[in-house]
């Protein structure tokens, strides 16, 4: 069974919340399937008039109502101003977010238009051509430019990159983690937090752009899943893609190398600069942002390796082997190369 596409469990709290929101968006429960579970449960379904939609249910213990409302307001602003991003749909009560209170949990439900595009294969080389990377860079640049002119209400603002729950290691530390690795990562992240930031270099970012978080249809790209959206360095929105495609052993492309990563980055930046500015000083932060993403990857994956072995279609090596590589990287001084000569 594909762990990323499961049947709806009638007994789950998330299904109960979904059932309570049927009338809010006119959903057809019988045509609903679970696409992904985790902190968020994501369902594919359709409305009674046949429109395909995505329903996302978030755990209120992890994502507050205010934080989620900020994300939806941000998405609505981007969509209104021409960005091809996930489009939130107001409920019949005019709300972008509906909250379901249960005895054991508070769940927040949002509904989005479903883009007709497809995910690209994570390691395919023919689909990942220069034009695709240029267009993806344009989309990222447009998001950043429009985000700089947008201010969320103080009570609905997004978090800083280092405040996101997934970036934190548990205390006490779980046995699955290597304590020396975690110490090295925390020291690095602490130093990064102390760095001064500059306008345009730092602001609202998606934070999780990779092959699973954008869809392609006839050359048109829609960026989805802004759940980790936060304030951070703008180059974070290149780093996640580069880490997954050129560094993480389980899913990197066959010709992965610092040079190939640099060539990919060069096309992304070229498209980005058609929409917004990016100077050399920003580009020099890419290596560090890849390392930042590696810490998030370690924090999330390491204690749940068996789950990720099922969820990630690996062709190169196991997820456990990738975690061993990551630990070795950090124990050896966490030095990653990106060839910036093409940028």
C-alpha positions in Angstrom: 0.0 0.0 0.0 1.3 3.4 -0.9 1.8 5.3 2.4 1.2 8.6 0.6 -2.2 7.6 -0.8 -4.3 5.8 1.8 -8.1 5.2 2.0 -10.1 7.4 4.4 -10.3 5.9 7.9 -13.8 6.3 9.1 -12.7 6.1 12.7 -10.1 8.9 12.6 -10.6 12.2 14.3 -9.5 13.8 11.0 -12.3 12.0 9.1 -14.8 13.2 11.7 -13.5 16.8 11.2 -13.8 16.3 7.5 -17.4 15.1 7.8 -18.3 18.1 9.9 -17.0 20.4 7.1 -18.9 18.8 4.2 -21.5 21.5 4.1 -19.0 24.3 4.6 -17.6 23.7 1.1 -20.3 21.4 -0.4 -18.0 18.4 -0.4 -18.7 14.9 -1.6 -17.4 12.6 1.1 -17.8 9.4 -0.9 -15.3 10.7 -3.4 -12.6 11.5 -0.8 -9.3 9.8 -0.4 -6.4 10.6 1.9 -3.3 11.8 0.0 -0.9 12.4 2.8 -1.0 12.2 6.6 1.2 13.6 9.3 1.0 16.9 11.1 -1.5 17.8 8.4 -3.9 15.3 6.8 -4.4 16.2 3.1 -7.4 14.8 1.3 -8.4 14.9 -2.4 -12.1 15.2 -3.1 -14.6 17.3 -5.1 -17.5 19.6 -4.5 -21.1 18.8 -5.3 -20.8 20.7 -8.6 -17.9 18.5 -9.6 -14.9 20.9 -8.9 -11.8 19.0 -7.7 -10.5 20.4 -4.4 -7.9 19.6 -1.7 -8.9 19.7 1.9 -6.2 20.1 4.6 -6.8 19.4 8.2 -4.2 20.7 10.7 -3.6 19.7 14.3 -4.3 22.7 16.4 -1.6 21.5 19.0 1.1 22.1 16.3 -0.4 24.9 14.1 -2.4 27.6 15.8 -5.5 29.1 14.2 -3.7 32.5 14.0 -0.7 31.0 12.2 -2.8 29.1 9.7 -5.0 32.2 9.1 -1.8 34.2 8.3 -0.8 31.6 5.8 -4.1 31.7 4.0 -4.2 35.5 3.9 -0.7 35.4 2.4 -1.8 32.9 -0.2 -4.8 35.0 -1.1 -2.6 38.1 -1.5 -0.2 36.2 -3.8 -3.0 34.7 -5.9 -4.7 38.1 -6.2 -1.5 39.6 -7.6 -0.8 36.9 -10.2 1.2 34.2 -8.5 0.3 30.6 -9.4 0.1 29.2 -5.9 -2.3 27.1 -3.9 -5.7 29.0 -4.0 -7.7 28.9 -0.7 -11.5 28.7 -1.1 -13.7 30.5 1.4 -16.3 28.3 3.1 -20.0 29.1 2.6 -19.7 31.2 5.8 -17.0 33.2 4.1 -14.2 31.8 6.2 -10.8 30.6 4.8 -10.4 28.4 7.9 -13.0 26.4 9.8 -12.2 25.1 13.3 -13.5 21.8 14.7 -13.3 21.4 18.5 -13.3 17.9 19.9 -12.8 16.6 23.4 -9.3 15.3 22.5 -8.2 17.8 19.9 -8.7 21.1 18.0 -8.5 20.7 14.2 -8.4 23.4 11.6 -9.7 22.8 8.1 -8.9 24.6 4.9 -10.0 23.9 1.3 -8.1 24.7 -1.9 -8.7 24.6 -5.6 -7.0 21.5 -7.1 -4.5 22.3 -9.9 -4.7 19.9 -12.8 -0.9 19.5 -13.0 1.3 16.5 -12.1 4.3 16.1 -9.9 7.6 15.5 -11.7 9.7 12.5 -11.0 12.2 13.4 -8.3 15.2 12.1 -10.1 14.0 12.4 -13.8 16.4 14.3 -16.0 14.3 14.9 -19.1 11.4 16.7 -17.3 13.8 18.8 -15.2 15.0 21.0 -18.2 16.2 24.5 -18.3 12.8 26.0 -19.1 11.2 24.3 -16.1 13.9 25.7 -13.8 13.6 29.2 -15.3 9.9 29.2 -14.8 10.3 27.8 -11.2 12.8 30.6 -10.5 10.3 33.2 -11.9 7.6 31.9 -9.6 9.8 32.0 -6.6 11.0 35.5 -7.5 7.4 36.7 -7.9 6.4 35.3 -4.5 9.3 37.0 -2.8 8.7 40.4 -4.5 5.0 40.4 -3.7 5.7 39.2 -0.1 8.0 42.2 0.5 5.0 44.5 -0.1 2.7 42.5 2.1 2.3 42.7 5.9 0.3 40.3 7.9 -1.7 41.4 10.9 0.4 41.1 14.1 -2.1 38.6 15.6 -1.8 36.4 12.4 1.9 36.7 11.6 4.1 33.8 10.5 7.0 32.5 12.6 10.7 33.0 12.1 12.5 30.0 10.5 14.0 29.0 13.8 10.6 29.0 15.6 9.0 26.3 13.5 8.2 23.3 15.6 9.8 20.8 13.2 13.2 22.5 13.5 13.4 21.7 17.2 15.1 18.7 18.7 13.2 17.1 21.6 14.4 17.6 25.1 15.4 15.1 26.4 16.9 13.9 23.1 15.5 10.7 21.7 17.9 7.7 21.5 17.7 7.7 17.7 19.7 11.0 17.5 23.5 11.2 17.7 24.1 13.7 20.5 27.4 15.0 18.9 25.6 15.6 15.6 22.7 17.5 17.3 25.2 19.6 19.3 27.0 20.5 16.1 23.8 21.4 14.4 22.5 23.5 17.3 25.8 25.4 17.5 25.6 26.2 13.7 21.9 27.2 13.9 22.6 29.4 16.9 25.4 31.2 15.0 23.1 31.7 12.0 20.4 33.2 14.2 22.9 35.8 15.4 23.7 37.0 11.8 22.3 40.4 10.7 19.7 40.3 8.0 19.1 42.8 5.1 15.9 43.8 3.3 15.3 41.7 0.3 17.7 39.1 1.5 15.3 38.0 4.3 11.5 37.9 4.4 8.5 35.5 3.9 9.6 32.3 2.2 7.9 29.1 1.3 10.7 27.1 3.1 9.9 23.7 1.5 10.1 23.9 -2.3 11.0 20.5 -3.6 9.6 18.1 -6.3 6.6 17.2 -4.1 5.5 20.7 -3.6 4.9 22.0 -7.1 2.8 20.8 -9.9 3.4 21.2 -13.7 0.7 21.4 -16.4 1.8 22.3 -20.0 4.7 24.3 -18.7 2.7 26.1 -16.1 3.8 25.6 -12.5 1.8 25.9 -9.3 3.6 26.0 -6.0 1.7 24.2 -3.2 1.9 23.4 0.5 3.0 26.7 2.2 2.6 25.1 5.6 6.2 25.7 6.6 6.1 29.2 5.2 8.0 31.6 7.5 10.4 34.5 7.7 13.9 33.4 6.6 16.7 33.9 4.1 15.3 34.1 0.6 17.9 31.5 -0.6 16.1 28.9 1.6 13.7 28.5 -1.3 16.5 27.2 -3.5 18.3 25.2 -0.8 15.6 22.7 -0.1 15.3 21.7 -3.8 19.1 21.5 -4.2 19.5 19.4 -1.0 16.9 16.8 -2.2 18.1 16.7 -5.8 21.9 16.9 -5.5 22.9 15.9 -1.9 20.5 13.6 -0.1 21.8 10.2 -1.1 18.5 8.3 -1.2 16.9 10.5 -3.9 19.6 12.5 -5.5 20.0 12.4 -9.3 22.5 10.0 -10.8 24.8 12.8 -11.9 24.6 14.7 -8.6 27.7 16.9 -8.0 28.5 20.4 -6.8 28.8 21.5 -10.5 25.3 20.0 -11.3 23.9 21.8 -8.3 25.4 25.0 -9.4 24.0 24.7 -12.9 20.6 24.1 -11.5 20.9 27.1 -9.2 22.1 29.2 -12.2 18.9 28.6 -14.1 16.7 29.2 -11.0 18.5 32.5 -10.3 18.2 33.6 -13.9 14.5 33.1 -13.8 14.3 34.7 -10.4 16.1 37.8 -11.5 13.4 38.4 -14.2 11.1 39.0 -11.3 13.3 40.3 -8.4 16.8 41.1 -7.4 19.4 38.7 -6.1 23.0 39.8 -5.5 26.2 37.9 -5.0 26.1 38.3 -1.2 22.7 36.5 -1.2 24.1 33.7 -3.3 26.9 33.1 -0.9 24.3 32.1 1.7 23.1 29.1 -0.4 25.6 26.6 1.1 24.5 27.5 4.6 20.8 27.3 3.7 21.4 23.8 2.4 22.9 22.9 5.7 20.0 24.5 7.5 17.7 22.2 5.6 19.8 19.2 6.4 19.2 19.9 10.1 15.4 19.9 9.5 15.7 16.7 7.5 17.7 15.1 10.3 15.2 16.3 13.0 12.2 14.9 11.1 13.5 11.7 9.5 15.9 10.3 12.1 13.4 9.2 14.7 11.0 7.8 12.1 13.3 6.0 9.6 11.0 3.1 9.0 8.2 5.4 8.0 10.4 7.3 5.6 11.8 4.1 4.1 8.1 3.3 3.1 7.3 6.9 2.1 10.4 7.7 -0.1 10.8 5.6 -3.2 14.6 5.2 -2.9 16.7 4.0 -5.8 20.2 4.8 -4.6 20.4 3.7 -1.0 18.2 3.3 2.1 17.1 6.2 4.2 19.1 4.7 7.1 22.2 5.0 5.0 21.3 8.6 4.1 21.0 9.4 7.8 24.5 7.8 8.4 25.8 10.1 5.6 24.2 13.1 7.2 25.8 12.3 10.6 29.2 11.8 9.0 28.8 15.2 7.2 28.2 17.0 10.5 30.7 15.1 12.5 33.3 15.9 9.8 32.8 19.6 9.9 29.6 20.0 7.8 31.3 21.2 4.6 29.1 21.1 1.5 30.2 22.4 -1.9 28.0 24.2 -4.4 29.8 25.4 -7.6 28.7 29.0 -8.0 30.8 29.6 -11.1 27.8 29.2 -13.4 25.6 31.7 -11.5 
